[in-house]
Amino acid sequence: MENLNVALIQTDLYWQDREANLAMLEEKIWPLQGKVDLIVLPEMFPTGFSMEAEKLAEPMNFTTTKWLQQMASQTKAVVTGSVIIKEGRDFYNRLLWVRPDGEVLCYDKRHLFRMADEDHHYSMGKNREIFSLKGWKILPQVCYDLRFPVWSRNTSDKNGQMEYDMAFYIASWPAARVSAWDVLLKARAVENLCYTMGVNRVGEDGNGVAYSGHSGLYDFKGGSIAFSSEIEEVLLVTLDAEALVHYREKFPAWMDADQFEIKQQN
């Protein structure tokens, strides 16, 4: 593993306006060329967190996918965030992981936020994914997934090889519950012996829901490496690979972890 340079883009979003959001984000991404390995955008960054799936969805490899491929190619970095995707008759809150060479990987949000009726408009993701970048193994998660630690549990083999090294959560996490966001990001880092990153939005959406950001990155001891409160901001952070490896060797809590398997749902 090499050190990993990451950009967390905390921003307001134009309500259900894909063209405006992509133009705005392009201006924020351009200055990052050659500076980072990974650029992380919030949940449903083209539209805001909307339940109007039929109106706003697009197929894979359409407008937003092509835009992400362009951004990744120009910056020579992986660019990631979630998009409303239609597949057959189903709609997904789908995180796209787009590499500079144009390859597109994805993770469908597993836990749908029933308090906003997300489970009535979107289909649940079935698979947990782990991506690779510069020797790092990276677990993608989306917003409400943060409340369910079993889904992100970092298992290990008998040699102490952990399943992943960094987990990240992209979100539209409301200001009313931001204290839970702060606590749970730290908890996921500590319990999984990994770096944990959260990228949330700011501003107010078309439903009058306020968002207060609190994007940040935490180390394997729950310490804050970077944090942004309620402003639009791009955080540039370097993840220290050697520090992570050293801590896992010095504090091998993974050896005492309970072994289990997650039962997949159909």
Contacts in CASP RR format, 6 or more apart in sequence:
PFRMAT RR
TARGET T0000
AUTHOR 0000-0000-0000
METHOD contacts of the structure
MODEL  1
MENLNVALIQTDLYWQDREANLAMLEEKIWPLQGKVDLIVLPEMFPTGFS
MEAEKLAEPMNFTTTKWLQQMASQTKAVVTGSVIIKEGRDFYNRLLWVRP
DGEVLCYDKRHLFRMADEDHHYSMGKNREIFSLKGWKILPQVCYDLRFPV
WSRNTSDKNGQMEYDMAFYIASWPAARVSAWDVLLKARAVENLCYTMGVN
RVGEDGNGVAYSGHSGLYDFKGGSIAFSSEIEEVLLVTLDAEALVHYREK
FPAWMDADQFEIKQQN
1 134 0 8 1.000
1 135 0 8 1.000
1 136 0 8 1.000
1 165 0 8 1.000
1 241 0 8 1.000
1 244 0 8 1.000
1 245 0 8 1.000
2 134 0 8 1.000
2 135 0 8 1.000
2 241 0 8 1.000
3 238 0 8 1.000
3 239 0 8 1.000
3 240 0 8 1.000
3 241 0 8 1.000
4 37 0 8 1.000
4 38 0 8 1.000
4 133 0 8 1.000
4 134 0 8 1.000
4 136 0 8 1.000
4 166 0 8 1.000
4 238 0 8 1.000
4 239 0 8 1.000
4 241 0 8 1.000
5 35 0 8 1.000
5 36 0 8 1.000
5 37 0 8 1.000
5 38 0 8 1.000
5 236 0 8 1.000
5 237 0 8 1.000
5 238 0 8 1.000
5 239 0 8 1.000
6 36 0 8 1.000
6 37 0 8 1.000
6 38 0 8 1.000
6 39 0 8 1.000
6 40 0 8 1.000
6 197 0 8 1.000
6 217 0 8 1.000
6 236 0 8 1.000
6 237 0 8 1.000
6 238 0 8 1.000
6 239 0 8 1.000
7 32 0 8 1.000
7 35 0 8 1.000
7 36 0 8 1.000
7 38 0 8 1.000
7 39 0 8 1.000
7 40 0 8 1.000
7 77 0 8 1.000
7 234 0 8 1.000
7 235 0 8 1.000
7 236 0 8 1.000
7 237 0 8 1.000
8 40 0 8 1.000
8 197 0 8 1.000
8 198 0 8 1.000
8 199 0 8 1.000
8 215 0 8 1.000
8 216 0 8 1.000
8 217 0 8 1.000
8 226 0 8 1.000
8 228 0 8 1.000
8 234 0 8 1.000
8 235 0 8 1.000
8 237 0 8 1.000
9 25 0 8 1.000
9 28 0 8 1.000
9 29 0 8 1.000
9 39 0 8 1.000
9 40 0 8 1.000
9 41 0 8 1.000
9 42 0 8 1.000
9 199 0 8 1.000
9 234 0 8 1.000
10 42 0 8 1.000
10 199 0 8 1.000
10 200 0 8 1.000
10 201 0 8 1.000
10 202 0 8 1.000
10 213 0 8 1.000
10 215 0 8 1.000
10 228 0 8 1.000
10 231 0 8 1.000
10 232 0 8 1.000
10 233 0 8 1.000
10 234 0 8 1.000
10 235 0 8 1.000
11 24 0 8 1.000
11 25 0 8 1.000
11 28 0 8 1.000
11 42 0 8 1.000
11 45 0 8 1.000
11 201 0 8 1.000
11 202 0 8 1.000
11 232 0 8 1.000
12 201 0 8 1.000
12 202 0 8 1.000
12 203 0 8 1.000
12 232 0 8 1.000
13 21 0 8 1.000
13 42 0 8 1.000
13 44 0 8 1.000
13 45 0 8 1.000
13 47 0 8 1.000
13 48 0 8 1.000
13 201 0 8 1.000
13 203 0 8 1.000
13 205 0 8 1.000
14 20 0 8 1.000
14 21 0 8 1.000
14 24 0 8 1.000
15 47 0 8 1.000
15 48 0 8 1.000
15 50 0 8 1.000
15 205 0 8 1.000
15 206 0 8 1.000
16 47 0 8 1.000
16 48 0 8 1.000
16 50 0 8 1.000
16 52 0 8 1.000
16 55 0 8 1.000
16 56 0 8 1.000
16 206 0 8 1.000
17 47 0 8 1.000
18 46 0 8 1.000
18 47 0 8 1.000
18 56 0 8 1.000
18 63 0 8 1.000
18 64 0 8 1.000
21 45 0 8 1.000
21 46 0 8 1.000
21 47 0 8 1.000
21 48 0 8 1.000
22 46 0 8 1.000
22 63 0 8 1.000
22 64 0 8 1.000
22 67 0 8 1.000
25 41 0 8 1.000
25 45 0 8 1.000
26 67 0 8 1.000
26 71 0 8 1.000
28 234 0 8 1.000
29 39 0 8 1.000
29 71 0 8 1.000
29 75 0 8 1.000
29 79 0 8 1.000
30 74 0 8 1.000
32 39 0 8 1.000
32 75 0 8 1.000
32 77 0 8 1.000
32 234 0 8 1.000
32 236 0 8 1.000
33 74 0 8 1.000
33 75 0 8 1.000
33 76 0 8 1.000
34 75 0 8 1.000
34 76 0 8 1.000
34 77 0 8 1.000
35 236 0 8 1.000
36 75 0 8 1.000
36 77 0 8 1.000
36 236 0 8 1.000
37 77 0 8 1.000
37 78 0 8 1.000
37 133 0 8 1.000
37 134 0 8 1.000
38 77 0 8 1.000
38 78 0 8 1.000
38 79 0 8 1.000
38 80 0 8 1.000
38 133 0 8 1.000
39 71 0 8 1.000
39 75 0 8 1.000
39 77 0 8 1.000
39 78 0 8 1.000
39 79 0 8 1.000
39 80 0 8 1.000
40 80 0 8 1.000
40 81 0 8 1.000
40 168 0 8 1.000
40 170 0 8 1.000
40 197 0 8 1.000
40 198 0 8 1.000
40 199 0 8 1.000
41 79 0 8 1.000
41 80 0 8 1.000
41 81 0 8 1.000
41 170 0 8 1.000
41 199 0 8 1.000
42 81 0 8 1.000
42 170 0 8 1.000
42 171 0 8 1.000
42 172 0 8 1.000
42 199 0 8 1.000
42 200 0 8 1.000
42 201 0 8 1.000
43 49 0 8 1.000
43 81 0 8 1.000
43 82 0 8 1.000
43 93 0 8 1.000
43 142 0 8 1.000
43 143 0 8 1.000
43 170 0 8 1.000
43 171 0 8 1.000
43 172 0 8 1.000
43 201 0 8 1.000
44 50 0 8 1.000
44 82 0 8 1.000
44 83 0 8 1.000
44 84 0 8 1.000
44 93 0 8 1.000
44 172 0 8 1.000
45 81 0 8 1.000
45 82 0 8 1.000
45 83 0 8 1.000
45 201 0 8 1.000
46 56 0 8 1.000
46 64 0 8 1.000
46 83 0 8 1.000
46 84 0 8 1.000
47 56 0 8 1.000
47 84 0 8 1.000
48 172 0 8 1.000
48 201 0 8 1.000
48 205 0 8 1.000
49 116 0 8 1.000
49 172 0 8 1.000
49 205 0 8 1.000
49 209 0 8 1.000
50 56 0 8 1.000
50 84 0 8 1.000
50 205 0 8 1.000
51 116 0 8 1.000
51 117 0 8 1.000
51 118 0 8 1.000
51 120 0 8 1.000
51 121 0 8 1.000
53 84 0 8 1.000
53 86 0 8 1.000
53 91 0 8 1.000
53 121 0 8 1.000
53 122 0 8 1.000
54 91 0 8 1.000
56 84 0 8 1.000
57 84 0 8 1.000
57 85 0 8 1.000
57 86 0 8 1.000
57 91 0 8 1.000
58 64 0 8 1.000
58 83 0 8 1.000
58 84 0 8 1.000
58 85 0 8 1.000
58 86 0 8 1.000
59 85 0 8 1.000
59 86 0 8 1.000
59 87 0 8 1.000
60 85 0 8 1.000
60 87 0 8 1.000
60 104 0 8 1.000
60 106 0 8 1.000
61 104 0 8 1.000
64 83 0 8 1.000
64 96 0 8 1.000
65 83 0 8 1.000
65 96 0 8 1.000
65 98 0 8 1.000
65 104 0 8 1.000
68 79 0 8 1.000
68 81 0 8 1.000
68 96 0 8 1.000
68 98 0 8 1.000
68 104 0 8 1.000
69 98 0 8 1.000
69 102 0 8 1.000
69 104 0 8 1.000
71 79 0 8 1.000
71 98 0 8 1.000
72 78 0 8 1.000
72 79 0 8 1.000
72 98 0 8 1.000
72 99 0 8 1.000
72 100 0 8 1.000
72 102 0 8 1.000
73 100 0 8 1.000
73 102 0 8 1.000
75 100 0 8 1.000
76 100 0 8 1.000
77 100 0 8 1.000
78 97 0 8 1.000
78 98 0 8 1.000
78 99 0 8 1.000
78 100 0 8 1.000
78 131 0 8 1.000
78 133 0 8 1.000
79 98 0 8 1.000
80 95 0 8 1.000
80 96 0 8 1.000
80 97 0 8 1.000
80 98 0 8 1.000
80 140 0 8 1.000
80 168 0 8 1.000
80 170 0 8 1.000
81 95 0 8 1.000
81 96 0 8 1.000
81 170 0 8 1.000
82 93 0 8 1.000
82 94 0 8 1.000
82 95 0 8 1.000
82 96 0 8 1.000
82 109 0 8 1.000
82 142 0 8 1.000
82 170 0 8 1.000
83 94 0 8 1.000
83 96 0 8 1.000
84 91 0 8 1.000
84 92 0 8 1.000
84 93 0 8 1.000
84 94 0 8 1.000
85 91 0 8 1.000
85 92 0 8 1.000
85 94 0 8 1.000
85 106 0 8 1.000
86 92 0 8 1.000
90 123 0 8 1.000
91 121 0 8 1.000
91 122 0 8 1.000
91 123 0 8 1.000
92 108 0 8 1.000
92 109 0 8 1.000
92 122 0 8 1.000
92 123 0 8 1.000
92 125 0 8 1.000
93 108 0 8 1.000
93 109 0 8 1.000
93 112 0 8 1.000
93 118 0 8 1.000
93 122 0 8 1.000
93 142 0 8 1.000
94 106 0 8 1.000
94 107 0 8 1.000
94 108 0 8 1.000
94 109 0 8 1.000
95 106 0 8 1.000
95 107 0 8 1.000
95 108 0 8 1.000
95 109 0 8 1.000
95 140 0 8 1.000
95 142 0 8 1.000
95 170 0 8 1.000
96 104 0 8 1.000
96 105 0 8 1.000
96 106 0 8 1.000
97 104 0 8 1.000
97 105 0 8 1.000
97 106 0 8 1.000
97 107 0 8 1.000
97 131 0 8 1.000
97 140 0 8 1.000
98 104 0 8 1.000
98 105 0 8 1.000
99 105 0 8 1.000
105 129 0 8 1.000
105 131 0 8 1.000
106 129 0 8 1.000
107 127 0 8 1.000
107 128 0 8 1.000
107 129 0 8 1.000
107 140 0 8 1.000
107 141 0 8 1.000
107 142 0 8 1.000
108 123 0 8 1.000
108 124 0 8 1.000
108 125 0 8 1.000
108 126 0 8 1.000
108 127 0 8 1.000
109 122 0 8 1.000
109 124 0 8 1.000
109 125 0 8 1.000
109 142 0 8 1.000
109 143 0 8 1.000
109 144 0 8 1.000
109 145 0 8 1.000
110 124 0 8 1.000
110 125 0 8 1.000
110 126 0 8 1.000
110 128 0 8 1.000
110 142 0 8 1.000
110 145 0 8 1.000
110 148 0 8 1.000
110 151 0 8 1.000
111 124 0 8 1.000
111 144 0 8 1.000
111 145 0 8 1.000
111 147 0 8 1.000
111 148 0 8 1.000
111 151 0 8 1.000
112 118 0 8 1.000
112 119 0 8 1.000
112 122 0 8 1.000
112 124 0 8 1.000
112 144 0 8 1.000
113 119 0 8 1.000
113 143 0 8 1.000
113 144 0 8 1.000
118 144 0 8 1.000
124 265 0 8 1.000
126 264 0 8 1.000
126 265 0 8 1.000
126 266 0 8 1.000
127 264 0 8 1.000
128 139 0 8 1.000
128 151 0 8 1.000
128 262 0 8 1.000
129 139 0 8 1.000
129 140 0 8 1.000
130 137 0 8 1.000
130 138 0 8 1.000
130 139 0 8 1.000
130 163 0 8 1.000
130 164 0 8 1.000
131 137 0 8 1.000
131 138 0 8 1.000
131 140 0 8 1.000
132 138 0 8 1.000
136 165 0 8 1.000
136 166 0 8 1.000
136 239 0 8 1.000
136 241 0 8 1.000
137 162 0 8 1.000
137 163 0 8 1.000
137 164 0 8 1.000
137 165 0 8 1.000
137 166 0 8 1.000
138 164 0 8 1.000
138 165 0 8 1.000
138 166 0 8 1.000
138 167 0 8 1.000
138 168 0 8 1.000
139 152 0 8 1.000
139 154 0 8 1.000
139 163 0 8 1.000
139 164 0 8 1.000
139 166 0 8 1.000
139 167 0 8 1.000
139 168 0 8 1.000
139 194 0 8 1.000
140 167 0 8 1.000
140 168 0 8 1.000
140 170 0 8 1.000
141 151 0 8 1.000
141 152 0 8 1.000
141 167 0 8 1.000
141 168 0 8 1.000
141 169 0 8 1.000
141 170 0 8 1.000
142 169 0 8 1.000
142 170 0 8 1.000
142 171 0 8 1.000
143 169 0 8 1.000
143 170 0 8 1.000
143 171 0 8 1.000
143 172 0 8 1.000
143 173 0 8 1.000
145 151 0 8 1.000
145 152 0 8 1.000
145 169 0 8 1.000
146 152 0 8 1.000
146 169 0 8 1.000
146 171 0 8 1.000
146 173 0 8 1.000
146 181 0 8 1.000
146 184 0 8 1.000
146 185 0 8 1.000
146 188 0 8 1.000
147 180 0 8 1.000
147 184 0 8 1.000
149 187 0 8 1.000
149 188 0 8 1.000
149 191 0 8 1.000
150 260 0 8 1.000
150 262 0 8 1.000
151 262 0 8 1.000
152 167 0 8 1.000
152 188 0 8 1.000
152 192 0 8 1.000
153 191 0 8 1.000
153 192 0 8 1.000
153 260 0 8 1.000
154 162 0 8 1.000
154 163 0 8 1.000
154 164 0 8 1.000
154 167 0 8 1.000
154 191 0 8 1.000
154 192 0 8 1.000
154 193 0 8 1.000
154 194 0 8 1.000
154 254 0 8 1.000
155 162 0 8 1.000
155 163 0 8 1.000
155 257 0 8 1.000
155 259 0 8 1.000
156 162 0 8 1.000
156 163 0 8 1.000
156 254 0 8 1.000
156 257 0 8 1.000
160 248 0 8 1.000
160 252 0 8 1.000
160 254 0 8 1.000
160 255 0 8 1.000
162 192 0 8 1.000
162 193 0 8 1.000
162 194 0 8 1.000
162 248 0 8 1.000
162 254 0 8 1.000
164 192 0 8 1.000
164 194 0 8 1.000
165 194 0 8 1.000
165 195 0 8 1.000
165 241 0 8 1.000
165 244 0 8 1.000
166 194 0 8 1.000
166 195 0 8 1.000
166 196 0 8 1.000
166 197 0 8 1.000
166 239 0 8 1.000
167 188 0 8 1.000
167 189 0 8 1.000
167 192 0 8 1.000
167 194 0 8 1.000
167 195 0 8 1.000
167 196 0 8 1.000
167 197 0 8 1.000
168 196 0 8 1.000
168 197 0 8 1.000
168 198 0 8 1.000
168 199 0 8 1.000
169 185 0 8 1.000
169 188 0 8 1.000
169 196 0 8 1.000
169 197 0 8 1.000
169 198 0 8 1.000
169 199 0 8 1.000
170 198 0 8 1.000
170 199 0 8 1.000
171 181 0 8 1.000
171 198 0 8 1.000
171 199 0 8 1.000
171 200 0 8 1.000
171 201 0 8 1.000
172 200 0 8 1.000
172 201 0 8 1.000
172 205 0 8 1.000
172 211 0 8 1.000
173 181 0 8 1.000
173 200 0 8 1.000
173 211 0 8 1.000
173 213 0 8 1.000
173 214 0 8 1.000
174 209 0 8 1.000
174 210 0 8 1.000
174 211 0 8 1.000
175 210 0 8 1.000
175 211 0 8 1.000
175 212 0 8 1.000
175 213 0 8 1.000
176 210 0 8 1.000
178 200 0 8 1.000
178 212 0 8 1.000
178 213 0 8 1.000
178 214 0 8 1.000
181 200 0 8 1.000
181 214 0 8 1.000
182 214 0 8 1.000
185 196 0 8 1.000
185 197 0 8 1.000
185 198 0 8 1.000
185 216 0 8 1.000
185 218 0 8 1.000
186 196 0 8 1.000
186 218 0 8 1.000
186 222 0 8 1.000
186 223 0 8 1.000
188 194 0 8 1.000
188 196 0 8 1.000
189 195 0 8 1.000
189 196 0 8 1.000
189 218 0 8 1.000
189 219 0 8 1.000
189 220 0 8 1.000
189 221 0 8 1.000
189 222 0 8 1.000
189 223 0 8 1.000
190 220 0 8 1.000
190 221 0 8 1.000
190 222 0 8 1.000
193 220 0 8 1.000
193 247 0 8 1.000
193 248 0 8 1.000
193 251 0 8 1.000
193 253 0 8 1.000
193 254 0 8 1.000
194 220 0 8 1.000
194 244 0 8 1.000
195 217 0 8 1.000
195 218 0 8 1.000
195 219 0 8 1.000
195 220 0 8 1.000
195 225 0 8 1.000
195 239 0 8 1.000
195 244 0 8 1.000
196 217 0 8 1.000
196 218 0 8 1.000
196 222 0 8 1.000
197 216 0 8 1.000
197 217 0 8 1.000
197 218 0 8 1.000
197 237 0 8 1.000
198 215 0 8 1.000
198 216 0 8 1.000
198 217 0 8 1.000
199 215 0 8 1.000
199 216 0 8 1.000
200 211 0 8 1.000
200 212 0 8 1.000
200 213 0 8 1.000
200 214 0 8 1.000
200 215 0 8 1.000
201 211 0 8 1.000
201 213 0 8 1.000
202 211 0 8 1.000
202 212 0 8 1.000
202 213 0 8 1.000
202 230 0 8 1.000
202 231 0 8 1.000
202 232 0 8 1.000
203 210 0 8 1.000
203 211 0 8 1.000
204 210 0 8 1.000
204 211 0 8 1.000
205 211 0 8 1.000
212 229 0 8 1.000
212 230 0 8 1.000
213 228 0 8 1.000
213 229 0 8 1.000
213 230 0 8 1.000
214 227 0 8 1.000
214 228 0 8 1.000
214 229 0 8 1.000
214 230 0 8 1.000
215 227 0 8 1.000
215 228 0 8 1.000
215 233 0 8 1.000
215 235 0 8 1.000
216 224 0 8 1.000
216 225 0 8 1.000
216 226 0 8 1.000
216 227 0 8 1.000
216 228 0 8 1.000
216 235 0 8 1.000
217 224 0 8 1.000
217 225 0 8 1.000
217 226 0 8 1.000
217 227 0 8 1.000
217 235 0 8 1.000
217 237 0 8 1.000
217 239 0 8 1.000
218 224 0 8 1.000
218 225 0 8 1.000
219 225 0 8 1.000
219 243 0 8 1.000
219 244 0 8 1.000
220 244 0 8 1.000
220 247 0 8 1.000
220 248 0 8 1.000
221 247 0 8 1.000
225 237 0 8 1.000
225 239 0 8 1.000
226 235 0 8 1.000
226 237 0 8 1.000
227 235 0 8 1.000
228 235 0 8 1.000
248 254 0 8 1.000
END
